[in-house]
């Protein structure tokens, strides 16, 4: 993959798949030389002098003019476990940041070029910013180059960022999450665009990405497309349906009825739909991701990639954000889930506590653990309100305590293997401990602090049960008290069933409730019961009756027949 640094084209190591290796091995020496030139230029822009570089890396022998790329062996090392520590592993952290800058600079350069060449008459779109999706990368999420999204969002030359719907949790009963910190994209004045490449029943033999989570019947295909497209409308995204195999995946008029049925909903949301400001925010810090080591997917896969499943099923909508937006005080959520806030300055720690006063904070895995010249214990206490210490000799698995079960936890969670770092709360009272590690140490704790409730979760995972427990403590409105995928904004509530059975819905307001697709009255809120099958999608309207075009036509036909 060719990307550019000012004046220096470079192929960043680690980005070329095996199938293109033969084209790279020929000019390999030239590629390495140019990459090394770009690396040295980048380091000079960061450190300016040999002395500054030597201090940062703790290496008196390193020179800006002769420094080399970290070797593959070095890049795959884990000197301190799954997270690289500042100073002792600063060369690896810097190299990760270099990769992000190379990718982001390339994107911004091409965007500016297109803007200038077209005189601003064309929209500029890039597939970039897979903040949550690339948590699954074994080499370390940062090897993707996708963790300079905040930088890309500052470019005035980019209109739209795009990706497929996540290939995780997109099937029947799933939540169809975004790959990116999509709410940060929209807050920056850009459009987030979903490429909906759902495998419909017309492509049963497909083996393209996501095929296993496709639909095998017309009805299931319609339900998935309805879920996806309604989500897009309520989160103020854009979408297009992508026939990934170019073989007629959507070649059925019955499928296109889904799009037509949502036309009225679209009109309402475009004309008077409020901004999407859910009460729960899932937050990732891009700088913390730079510290992920080779093999760190044991943490980042469940905590950043797979966590979107329990977030989607907790019973209330959530948004996906960058930490930079939270630090700016721009996120009104009542509950903040800090999935990756591992490397924060003292100023950032103080700022997070100050601007989020009264809100519930969930601190995941190793909050504030990575410091530069500060005592990690002091930093973590300042950030979370807990006294945390490193733990060894046990697996990263949490089982509920009696107190945890009283509050709604029923199942253990985490990863069933030892990992480093692994942290425990050492100053928790028994009533604060919600789950413990196999050795009895506190793995999950809830504490009420003067600036709001604080939850520490030491294992790299979350469950919908734990998220609902925290949401109740935070005063978040839960539309249901069991697993279901909920998207809500304005008068609309979209529900995609995660399981068969009765679903008790709390709309939150005492008003009339309508079925958007049929136009039928469902009674008066706030409470109603729906019988749903796994994978079924329904759209509720609270207040004024708003119905799909097809439903209006159907009811008109019934009235006409009755009059006759």
N, C-alpha and C positions, 0 to 999 in steps of 0.2 A: 504494500500500500504506500504510494508516494505522497508525501506531505512536505510542507515547506517551512523553512525558517528564513528570515530576511536574507536573501541572496544565496541561500544554500538549500537545494533540494535534498531530501534525505528520506531513506526508508527506515522507519523506526523498528528496531529489533523486536521480534515477538509478534508483529502484526501480519506477517505473511503466512498464509496457510500452507500446508505441506504440498498441496497440488501445484503451487506456483514456485516451489523450491528450485526446479531446474533453471528457471529464468533468472534466478537471483545468484546462484552459485557461480556463474560465469564472471560477472563483474563484482563479485563479493568484496574484493579488496577495496574497490572504489566506493562501494556502498558504505563499508565500514569507515573509510577515511572521511567521507562527507558527514556521516553521522557523528563521528568524533569531532569534526570541526564545529558542527552545530552545537554539540554538547559543551564544548569549551566556550563558545560564544555565549551560550545561555548561562553558564556558571559565572562568566565575567560580568554579565549583566546583573547577576544576583549578589556577587561578593566583591567585585572590583579589584581586590588585591589578593596576592598569595596569602598574606597574613590572615586576612579575614576568612578565607577558605580553610586554612589550616586550623584555625580556632574552631570553626563550625564542625569540621570533620574529626577534630582531635587527632590530626595526622600532620606532623611537622614536615613530612617529606613531599606532600602533594603540591603541585604547581599548576596554575591555570594554563600555562603554555604546553604542558605535557600530560595532563590528566587524561586517563583513558576511560572508556566505557566500562561499567561494571561487567565482569565476566558472567557468562551463564551460570557458572557454579556459585558465584557470589549472589546473583539475583535469586537463586533458588535456596539460599541459606535461611535458617531461622535462628539467628544468634540469641534472640530474646523470646522466642516463641512465635506466635502468630501475628504479633504486631511489632513492627520495627521501632526501636527506641531512638529518640533524637540523640545526636552527637555520635554515639558508638555506631549507629547505622545510618548516619545522615547522608552518606553517599547514595544509599538505596532510596531514601526518601526524596532526595533531590532528583534522582533519575526518574522516579515516578512523576514528580511534578513537571519535569522536562517533557515527558511523554504527553502529559495533558496539554501543556502549552503548545507543543508541536501540532497536535490535532486541532486544538481550538484556533491557533493562528492560521492554519490551513483553511478551516471553515470560514473564518472572518475574512481572509484574503480573497477567497473565491466569491464570497458574498459581495464584497466591495467591488470586485471586478464586474460581476453581473449587473450590479446596480448602475455602475458607470457606463457600461457598454449599452445597456438598454435604456439609459436616460431615466431610470426609475419607473419604467412603464411595465415591468414584469415583477410578479411576486417571486421572492427568493425563499426557497424551501430546502431544508437539510434534514436528513436522518441523523440525529445526534442527541446526546444527553440521556443515555440509558442508565440512569442513576440507580434504579432498583434492580433492573434486569441483569446487570453485570456483576451483581453480588454472587452469582453462581460460578464465576470463573476461578478455576483451580490455581492458576498462576498468580492470583491476586487481582482484585477488581480493577486496580489502577492500570494494569497492562492494557486495558481496553482503550485508554486515551479519552474516555468519556466523562472525566470528572473535572472539567473546567466549564461546566454549564453556566455558572454565574458570569464568567467572562464572556461567553458567547451571547448571553442574553443582553449584555451591554452594547452589542453591536447594533447600530441603527440600520444596518443593511440587510438584516434578516427579518422576514415577516412571519415565517411559519417553521416550527420544528415538528418532526414526525417520527413515528415508529409504528410497527405492527402493534396490535393489542398484545399484551404479554403472552408468551407461550406457557406461562404458569397459571393455572387456575382459570382457564378460559372455557372449559367444557361445561356440560349440563350440570347445574348445581354450583358452578363456580362464579367468581366475581368479575372476571374480565378486567383485571387491573391495568393501569398504565405502566409502561416501562420506566417512565421518567418521573422527576419531581414536577409533575404536570401543572399543579397549581402555581408553582413558582414561575413557570413559563407564561401562564396567562396573566399573572400579576405583573410581569415585565412588559405587557402590551403585545405579546406574540400570541399566535394561535397554536394550540397543540392539536395535531391532526392524527387521528387513529386510522391506520391502514387495517381495515377489517378483512383479513384473509381467512375467515372462518371456513372450514371445510364443510360444505353442505352435503345433503344426501345425494347430490348429483356427482359427487367426487369420492365415492366410497373406496376406490382403489388408489387414491392419492397417497403418496408418502412424502409430501412436502412438510416443512415445519408445522407443527400443530395438528397433524393429521389425526393423531390418536384421540384428541379432544374434540373432534368434529361431530357432526350429526348424521344419523343414518336414515332418518325419516323426514318427510316434508314438515310435519308438525314440530319436531325438535329443531330443525333448521330455522323455522320461523321464530321459535322461542329464543334461540341464541341471538339471532339478528335483532329481534325486538329488544332484548336486554341490552345489547351493545349500543344500539342506536339511541335508545332512551337515555342510557348513561351519558352518552356524548352530549345530548341536548341539555341535560340537567347540570353537567359540569362545564358547559360552554366550550366544548371541544368542536372540532370538525371531524368528518369521517368520509372515507370512500370505501366501497366494497371492491375488494381485490381478487380477481380470478387468478390466483397464483399459478395454477397449471395451464391457464389459457385454453381451457377445454370446456367452458360453459358451466362453471360452478354455480352461477346465478341465473341460468337460462330457463327460468320458469316464472311466468307472470304472478303466480301465487306468492313467490318470495318477495316480489316488488310491492305487493300489497302492504307489507310491513312498513316500507318507506312512506308510502302514501298515507297510511293510517297515522303516522307520526307527524304529518304536515301541520295539523292544527296545534299540536303541542309545540312544535318548532316556532310557529307564529307567535304563540303566547310568550314563550321564553325570549324570543328575539325582541319583542315589543315591550315587555314589562317584567321579564324574569330578573330576579335579583342576582347579584354576584354569588358564586358558589363559595360559601363560607361555613363549612362543616364545623361541628363542635370538637372534632378530634383531628389532630394533625400528626402525621408520621414524618419525622424529620431526619435528614441525613446531612452530615457535615462533609463536604468534599475534601477538606484538608485531612480529616481523620482517615479517609479511605486511602490516602497516599501511604499510610503506614502498614497496609495489609501485605503480609509476607506470602511467599509461595506456600500453597496448602491452606491458606486462611479461609478457603471456602467452607471449611468445617464450621466456621463462625458466620461468615457473611451469607452463605446460601440460606440457612434457616432464618437468620436475623434480618436480612435485607431483601432477599429474593422471595423466599417462601412465606415470610411473615405477612405478605399481602392477603393470604388466604384467611387467617384468623381476623385480620383487620377488616376484611370484606364481610365476614360473617358475624361480627360482634353485635349487629342489630341497629346500627346507626351509620350514616355516611362518614367517610374520613377523606382528608386531603393529603397530597404528597408534596412535600416542601423541601427546600434547601435551608440549612441552618442560617444562612445569611439573611433570609427574609425574617426569620424569628428574631435575630439580633437587631434588626431594624424596627422591631416592635409592630410589625405589619400583620401579624396573624392573630385573629380574635378568638381562636379555639379555646375551649375550657380545659382541654386535656391535650398535653403535648407528649408524644412518644418519641424520645430521643434514641433512635436506633443506632446511630454512630456519632457520638460526641466524645471521642476518646482523647483528642488533642485540642485543648482550648487554652488560650492565654488567660492570665489572671483577670484582665479587663473583660474578656468574654464571659468568664464564669460569673463575675459580679453582675454584668449586664443581663445575663439570662435569668438570674434570680430576681433582679430588680424589676424588669419589664414584664415578668410573668407572675407577679405577685397575685396570690389568690387562686391561681390555676394549679391543677394537678400535673405533676411531671413524672413520667416514667423514664428512669435512667437504665439503659440496657448495657449489659456486659461489662464494659470497663470505662465508665464515665470519668473523664478528667485524669485518666491513668497516665497518659503520656505528657511529660512536662520537660521543660528546658531549664534546669538549674533549680527547680522547686522540688520540695518533698511531695511525692505523689499522694501520700496519705492526707497531707494538709490540703492539697488541691481538690481531691475527691470529696473530702468533708465539706469544703467550702462550696462545692457545686451541688452536692446531693443532700447534705445534712446528715449523712451516715458516716461512721468510722469504718472504713473498708481496709481489709488486709488480703494479701495474696494467699492462696490456698493451694495445696498440692496433695497428692496421694488419694484422690477421689475423682469420680467422673463428673462431667458437667450436666448432671441430671437432678431435677427438683421434684420432690414429692410433697403434696399438700400436708400441712400440719392440721391439728384439730381446728385451730383458728381459721386457717385457710378454707377448710371444708365448711365451716359455719358461714363463711362469706360467699360460698358458691364454687369453690374449686373441687373437682372430683378426680382429675387425672394428672399423672406426672408428665413432665415435658423437659426438653433439653436435647443434649446429644449424649449417647451412652459411651463416652470415652473421655479420658483425661485430656485437658487442653491447658495451654499456658499462654497468656495469663488467665487465671480464674480467681475471682474475688468473692469474699464473704463479708457480711456485716458482723462486726464484733461487739457492737454496743447496743444491739437490739434487745428490747424487752420481749418476754415470751408472747405477749399479746400483739406484738408488731410483726412477728415472724409468720409468714403465710406458707412458706415451703422451705424444705431443707435439702441439702446435699445428702448422698448416701452415708457420709460420716457424721451427720447430725448438724453440721454448720449451716448457718442461715443463708439460704439461696435467694429468697424473695422476702422483702420486708416492706411494710407500709407504715409511714410515720407522718403524723400531723405536725407541721412546722408553722411558725408564725406567718410565713409567706405562702402557705398553701400545702396541700398533701404532697408527699414525696414517696415514690415507689422505686425500690431498687430491685432489678432482676439480673442475677449474676449469670444465669445460663443463657446461651445465645439463641433464644427462642421465646415466643409468646403464644398464648392460646386465646381463643375467643372468650373462654370463661374468665380468664384473668383480665382481659380487656373490658369485659362487661362489669366485672367487680370494680375496676378502677373508674369506669365511666359513672357508676352509681355514686362513688365517693366524690367525683368531680361535679356532680349535678348535670351531667350530660343527659339529654333526652334519648332514651332507647325506644325505638319504634317497636321492638320485640325483645323478649327476654331469652330467646334461644337462637340457634344458628339460622341466619337468613341473610341474603345479600340485599342491602337496602341502598337506594340512591334517592335522595329527596332534595327538592329545591322549589321555591315558589309554592303553588298549590298542588304539585305533583309528588307522589311517592311511588317509586318503582320497586317492586319486590321480585326477586328471582329465588325460588325455593331451593334450599340446600338439601332438603329431605322431604319425604312424604309425611302428610299428616295435617292436623289442625295448627294454625298459626294465629296466635293472639297478637293483634296489632293495636298499638297505641298511637293515634295520629297526633296527639299532643294538643288538639284543639277541639272544642265542642262545636261541631258544625256538620253539615251534610257531607256525606262521602259518596262518590260516584265511581263506577267502573269506567275508565276512560275508553276502553275498546268496545264496550257494549252499550254504554250510556245508561245502564241500569243503576238504580239507587241501591247502595249497600247499607243504608241506615244512617244513623247519626254517630259521629265520633264523640269522645276520643277513642272509645274501645270497640273493636269489632273482631270477629273471628272469620278466618278464611281457611277453607280446605284446599290444600295445594299438593301437587305431585312434584317430586324432585325434578328440577329443570324447567318448571313452568314459570312464566313471566306474567305479572299483572301490573297494571298501572292504575293507581287510585288518584282521584281528584278531590281535594277538600275545598268546600265552599261552593262557589258558583259552578254550575254544571258545564263542563267542557268535555266534548266527546270527539272521537275520531271521525273523520269524514265518512268512512264506511259504516260506522255505527249510526250516524245521523241518517244516511241514505236508507239503511235497513229499517230504522224505526219509521221513517217517512213511508216506506213501502207498506209496513204493517198498518199504519194509520189509514193509508189509501185503501187497503184491502178491507179494513174494518168498515170504512165509510160505504164501500160498495155493498 
